[in-house]
Amino acid sequence: MPTAPATPPEGPLLARVRQSIAEHGGWLPFDRYMEMALYEPGLGYYSAGRQVLGAWPADGSDFTTAPELSPLFGQALACQVAQALQAAEAHTVLEIGAGTGALAEQVLQALGPAVQRYLILDLSGSLRQRQATRLARFGDRVEWLDALPAALHGVVLGNEVLDAMPVQLLHWDGQTWHERGVAADTAGTSALVWVDRPTPLRPPVLQDLVPGTVVEIHPQAEAFVRSLAERLHRGAAFFIDYGFPEAEYYHPQRTGGTLMCHHAHRADADPLQQVGEKDITTHVNFTGIALAAQDAGLNVLGYTSQARFLINCGLADLLQAADLRGRAAAQKLITEHEMGELFKVIGLARGIALEAIGFSAGDRTHRL
C-alpha cells in the first residue's frame, strides 16, 4: 500500500513565522511576514549569510544589480554625486544597502579625495563582510552604521533599496477592501496560506479596479523617506529602483500587483514558499516617495528613467572609452528591454541650489 510522502522538515525561520502567527491570533499582515522572511535576525534572507548577489546561478546567487553588471554605472553616477557634493559644500556620502560594495568602490575610485567619508548602512552582516573586504584599500574613509545618523550633510545613495522594504497587500473583491495576510494551514501541514481581513486601508488611487485585484501600499518606504528627511540637513539623495508613478502603478490592468520573488536568477510570484531562501520585492510607487519627501521638507530635484539619467551623467563618453566587452555589459543599463526604462531615478534635496545634471534632459517629474 503506497505511503503518503513525508512532510519536509520545518526550518527554523518557518517555525519562527508560525510561532509569530500564533502569537498574533493566527494571522500576520503581509508586511510583518515580509519583514521576517527577509530580515529576521540570523534567519532571514538578508541576515542569514546567503550569497544573494552575483552574476550567475552557479555562484549561488539569486539576482544581480547594475553596479555588478558594469563599473560604468557607478562612474556615471559619480558625476551626479560630485555635482551635489559641491553644491552642498560637503565631502560625505551615505549609501543605504550597499550590496557587495561595488557601487561604493566605483564612486570612491571615480571621485578620489572629493569623498572623505563614505558611510554604509546595511542590515546584512554577511554583505558587510563582503563590503569590508572589497573596500579595505580605502581605509578609514569607509565606515559602517547601524542606523541613520542623527544629522547628515552630504549625499545619500540608494540602489535597489526601496523595493526591498516591506509592503502591505490589499485585495479588492468588488465590494470590500481586505488586507491580505498570512496564516498557518489548518490541515496540519507546515504550509502557509493567504487569509484576507476587511480593512479601512485604501490604495492612493481608485480607478475602475477589477474584482480580484491585489495591490501594494508602501507605508514603510514612505516612513523611511520621512526619517531620512529629518536627518538630511543639507545635501541631496538619489534613489534608483524599478517602479512607476502611481497612475501607472495602480492602473486597472495591473490586477495582480507587482509582488515578485527571486531565486537562482529565476522569478516567481509565491512568497509563501521557500521562506527565507529567496528575495521578496515589489516595484516602487515613486509618486508616494515624492509626496512623502515633500511633506517632510525635501525638494524633488527630478525623476527620470535610469537610461536618461546615466546618459545625462556622461555614460555615452564612458562607453566610447570602454572596450567591446565593457560596452556590451553597459548596454544592459540603458536598453529598454533590460534596465533602461523599467528602472527610474528620483532625486531629493534640502538646503542647496542644484540643477541636477542627471535630470537635465528627459525629466518626468510632471508625471508623478
Sequence and secondary structure as in RCSB ss.txt:
>XXXX:A:sequence
MPTAPATPPEGPLLARVRQSIAEHGGWLPFDRYMEMALYEPGLGYYSAGRQVLGAWPADGSDFTTAPELSPLFGQ
ALACQVAQALQAAEAHTVLEIGAGTGALAEQVLQALGPAVQRYLILDLSGSLRQRQATRLARFGDRVEWLDALPA
ALHGVVLGNEVLDAMPVQLLHWDGQTWHERGVAADTAGTSALVWVDRPTPLRPPVLQDLVPGTVVEIHPQAEAFV
RSLAERLHRGAAFFIDYGFPEAEYYHPQRTGGTLMCHHAHRADADPLQQVGEKDITTHVNFTGIALAAQDAGLNV
LGYTSQARFLINCGLADLLQAADLRGRAAAQKLITEHEMGELFKVIGLARGIALEAIGFSAGDRTHRL
>XXXX:A:secstr
           HHHHHHHHHHHHTTT EEHHHHHHHHHHSTTTSTTTS   EE SSGGGTEEE  HHHH HHHHH
HHHHHHHHHHHHHT  EEEEES TTSHHHHHHHHHHGGG SEEEEE S HHHHHHHHHHTGGGGGGEEEESS  S
SEEEEEEEES GGGS  EEEEE SS EEEEEEEE TTSSS EEEEEEE S   S  SS  TTEEEEE HHHHHHH
HHHHHHEEEEEEEEEEEEE HHHHT TT TT S EEEETTEEES TTSSTTTSEEE  EEHHHHHHHHHHTT EE
EEEEEHHHHHHHTTHHHHHHHS HHHHHHHHTTT TTTTTTTEEEEEEEES     GGGSSS  GGG 
